[in-house]
């Protein structure tokens, strides 16, 4: 029987992994035996701390996913991979009536275009080697869109559509592609809105589990999707949200 999380000998790139959910997933992959490549826009204290926590063979690649040339450089520097975690995303709250064009372009570039470029560059090698795992990190916004995150929600649905399309193409070659959609998670990105006690209570009240999640809550599901134990899961969208998407 394949063990969940046994990733000895595998190499993984986790985009946006110097903090938050990406960091937790990177640590989980490393604990399961994978060699992890950490990514951030630029070298930072957070990235250094994550690398220190990972130890071993972990290394860092930098690049702004809004820039297609940077995406190509990241893929080249990362080299042959077994696991690609598309975690990095760009989110900024606007009333949809006032969303500037430059914000539209940036959200789409980071959340959708970058994912496709990285898959174009890195998935063919997985197919050739006969084993690979692609996991996009989506969002509860796919099911419960916030009016102030209209384009972010749309971009995450588009990213999931890419994953589902890819899943049909690669499954016969030992590669799977899935989406993991976190709910309300306590990260530094959400710190400001969750600092509002009234807002945080209102969010928690909508979640059947009765609480906001942590980055670590996302790790087990990701390890399942990345390990041999999850080899028959393909094209799925797995919500890690305390049941909020069905509430």
C-alpha positions as CSV (number, residue, x, y, z in Angstrom):
1,X,0.0,0.0,0.0
2,X,1.3,3.4,-0.9
3,X,1.9,5.7,2.0
4,X,0.5,9.2,2.1
5,X,3.3,11.7,2.0
6,X,6.2,9.4,1.1
7,X,8.1,11.6,-1.3
8,X,11.6,10.4,-0.9
9,X,13.7,11.2,-4.0
10,X,11.2,13.7,-5.4
11,X,11.9,17.3,-6.4
12,X,9.3,20.0,-5.8
13,X,8.9,23.7,-6.7
14,X,6.4,25.6,-4.5
15,X,5.7,29.1,-5.9
16,X,5.2,31.8,-3.3
17,X,6.6,29.6,-0.5
18,X,8.5,32.0,1.7
19,X,5.4,32.5,3.8
20,X,1.8,31.5,4.5
21,X,0.2,28.4,2.9
22,X,3.2,28.0,0.5
23,X,5.6,27.9,3.3
24,X,3.6,25.3,5.2
25,X,3.3,23.1,2.1
26,X,7.0,23.4,1.5
27,X,7.8,22.3,5.0
28,X,5.3,19.4,4.7
29,X,6.9,18.2,1.4
30,X,10.4,18.4,2.9
31,X,9.2,16.4,6.0
32,X,7.9,13.8,3.6
33,X,11.3,13.5,2.0
34,X,11.1,15.8,-1.0
35,X,13.9,18.2,-2.1
36,X,12.1,21.6,-2.1
37,X,12.7,24.7,-4.2
38,X,11.4,27.8,-2.4
39,X,10.2,30.7,-4.6
40,X,9.6,34.4,-3.9
41,X,9.6,37.6,-5.8
42,X,12.9,38.6,-4.3
43,X,15.2,37.2,-1.6
44,X,13.8,38.2,1.8
45,X,14.1,37.6,5.5
46,X,11.0,35.3,5.3
47,X,12.6,33.3,2.5
48,X,15.8,32.9,4.5
49,X,13.9,31.7,7.5
50,X,12.0,29.2,5.4
51,X,15.2,27.8,3.9
52,X,16.7,27.6,7.4
53,X,13.6,25.6,8.5
54,X,13.8,23.3,5.5
55,X,17.5,22.6,5.8
56,X,19.2,20.0,3.7
57,X,19.0,20.5,-0.1
58,X,16.4,23.2,-0.1
59,X,17.2,26.2,-2.3
60,X,15.6,29.5,-3.4
61,X,14.6,30.9,-6.8
62,X,13.5,34.4,-7.3
63,X,11.2,36.0,-9.9
64,X,8.1,38.1,-10.4
65,X,5.4,35.9,-11.9
66,X,3.7,38.9,-13.4
67,X,6.7,38.9,-15.9
68,X,6.5,36.1,-18.5
69,X,10.3,36.1,-18.9
70,X,10.7,35.7,-15.2
71,X,8.4,32.7,-15.3
72,X,10.6,31.1,-18.0
73,X,13.7,31.8,-15.9
74,X,12.2,30.3,-12.8
75,X,11.3,27.1,-14.7
76,X,14.9,26.9,-16.1
77,X,16.5,27.5,-12.8
78,X,14.3,25.0,-11.0
79,X,15.2,22.3,-13.5
80,X,13.6,18.9,-13.9
81,X,10.8,18.5,-11.3
82,X,8.5,15.8,-10.0
83,X,6.1,18.1,-8.2
84,X,4.8,21.6,-9.1
85,X,2.8,23.5,-6.6
86,X,1.2,26.6,-8.1
87,X,0.6,28.5,-4.9
88,X,1.7,32.1,-5.6
89,X,-1.2,34.4,-6.4
90,X,-1.9,38.1,-6.4
91,X,-5.0,39.4,-4.7
92,X,-6.2,43.0,-4.1
93,X,-9.6,44.1,-3.0
94,X,-11.5,46.5,-5.1
95,X,-15.2,47.2,-5.8
96,X,-15.6,45.6,-9.3
97,X,-16.9,48.9,-10.6
98,X,-13.6,50.6,-9.8
99,X,-11.1,47.9,-10.6
100,X,-8.2,49.5,-12.6
101,X,-7.0,48.0,-15.8
102,X,-3.5,47.6,-14.5
103,X,-4.9,45.6,-11.6
104,X,-6.9,43.4,-14.0
105,X,-3.7,42.7,-16.0
106,X,-1.6,41.9,-12.9
107,X,-4.1,39.5,-11.3
108,X,-4.6,37.7,-14.6
109,X,-0.9,37.5,-15.3
110,X,0.1,36.1,-11.9
111,X,-2.9,33.9,-11.2
112,X,-3.5,32.4,-14.7
113,X,-0.8,33.2,-17.3
114,X,2.1,32.3,-15.0
115,X,0.5,29.0,-14.1
116,X,0.2,28.1,-17.8
117,X,3.8,29.1,-18.6
118,X,5.2,27.1,-15.7
119,X,3.2,24.1,-16.7
120,X,4.3,24.4,-20.4
121,X,7.9,24.5,-19.3
122,X,7.9,21.8,-16.6
123,X,5.1,19.3,-17.2
124,X,6.6,17.8,-20.5
125,X,9.6,16.5,-18.5
126,X,7.3,14.8,-16.0
127,X,5.5,13.1,-18.9
128,X,8.8,11.9,-20.3
129,X,9.9,10.5,-16.9
130,X,6.5,8.9,-16.3
131,X,5.7,10.5,-13.0
132,X,4.5,14.0,-11.9
133,X,2.2,15.9,-9.7
134,X,0.7,19.4,-10.4
135,X,-1.3,21.0,-7.7
136,X,-2.8,24.5,-8.1
137,X,-3.7,26.3,-4.9
138,X,-7.1,27.8,-5.6
139,X,-9.5,29.5,-3.2
140,X,-12.9,29.4,-1.6
141,X,-13.6,32.3,-3.8
142,X,-14.2,29.8,-6.6
143,X,-17.4,28.8,-4.8
144,X,-18.1,31.9,-2.6
145,X,-17.0,34.9,-4.6
146,X,-16.6,38.2,-2.7
147,X,-17.8,41.2,-4.6
148,X,-14.5,43.0,-3.7
149,X,-12.6,40.0,-5.1
150,X,-14.5,39.5,-8.4
151,X,-11.5,39.2,-10.7
152,X,-9.5,37.2,-8.2
153,X,-12.4,34.7,-8.0
154,X,-12.6,34.6,-11.8
155,X,-8.9,34.1,-12.1
156,X,-8.9,31.2,-9.7
157,X,-11.8,29.6,-11.5
158,X,-9.7,30.0,-14.7
159,X,-6.7,28.4,-13.1
160,X,-8.8,25.4,-12.0
161,X,-10.1,25.1,-15.6
162,X,-6.6,24.9,-16.8
163,X,-5.8,22.2,-14.3
164,X,-8.9,20.1,-15.3
165,X,-7.9,20.4,-19.0
166,X,-4.4,19.4,-18.2
167,X,-5.6,16.4,-16.2
168,X,-7.2,14.9,-19.2
169,X,-4.0,15.3,-21.2
170,X,-1.4,13.9,-18.8
171,X,-3.1,11.1,-16.8
172,X,-2.0,8.3,-19.1
173,X,1.6,9.3,-18.6
174,X,1.8,8.9,-14.8
175,X,1.0,12.6,-14.1
176,X,-1.9,14.0,-12.2
177,X,-3.2,17.6,-12.0
178,X,-5.5,18.7,-9.2
179,X,-6.7,21.9,-7.4
180,X,-6.6,22.5,-3.7
181,X,-8.9,25.3,-2.6
182,X,-8.4,26.7,0.9
183,X,-11.1,28.6,2.7
184,X,-10.5,31.4,5.2
185,X,-7.0,30.8,6.3
186,X,-5.1,32.9,8.9
187,X,-2.1,34.1,6.9
188,X,-0.3,37.5,6.8
189,X,-2.3,38.3,3.6
190,X,-5.5,38.0,5.6
191,X,-4.2,39.5,8.8
192,X,-5.7,42.9,8.3
193,X,-9.2,41.8,7.5
194,X,-9.2,39.1,10.2
195,X,-7.9,41.7,12.8
196,X,-11.4,43.1,12.7
197,X,-13.0,41.0,15.4
198,X,-16.6,41.5,14.1
199,X,-15.6,40.5,10.6
200,X,-13.7,37.5,11.8
201,X,-16.6,36.3,13.9
202,X,-18.9,36.8,10.9
203,X,-16.7,34.7,8.7
204,X,-16.3,31.9,11.3
205,X,-20.1,31.8,11.8
206,X,-20.4,30.8,8.1
207,X,-18.0,27.9,8.4
208,X,-19.5,24.6,9.6
209,X,-16.3,23.8,11.4
210,X,-16.7,27.1,13.3
211,X,-13.2,28.4,12.9
212,X,-10.8,30.0,10.5
213,X,-8.2,27.6,9.2
214,X,-4.4,27.7,9.5
215,X,-1.8,27.1,6.8
216,X,-1.0,23.8,8.3
217,X,-4.6,22.7,7.7
218,X,-3.7,22.6,4.0
219,X,-0.7,20.4,4.2
220,X,-2.2,16.9,4.6
221,X,-4.5,17.3,1.6
222,X,-1.5,18.5,-0.5
223,X,0.6,15.6,0.6
224,X,-2.1,13.2,-0.5
225,X,-2.4,14.7,-3.9
226,X,1.4,14.6,-4.3
227,X,2.1,11.1,-3.1
228,X,1.6,7.7,-4.7
229,X,-1.4,7.2,-2.4
230,X,-3.2,9.9,-4.4
231,X,-2.3,8.6,-7.8
232,X,-5.9,7.9,-8.8
233,X,-7.0,11.4,-7.9
234,X,-7.0,13.5,-11.1
235,X,-8.8,16.6,-12.2
236,X,-10.3,17.1,-8.7
237,X,-10.9,20.3,-6.8
238,X,-10.5,19.6,-3.1
239,X,-11.8,22.2,-0.7
240,X,-10.0,22.6,2.5
241,X,-12.3,25.1,4.1
242,X,-14.1,23.5,7.1
243,X,-17.1,22.9,4.9
244,X,-17.7,26.6,3.9
245,X,-18.2,25.8,0.2
246,X,-21.3,23.8,1.0
247,X,-22.7,26.1,3.7
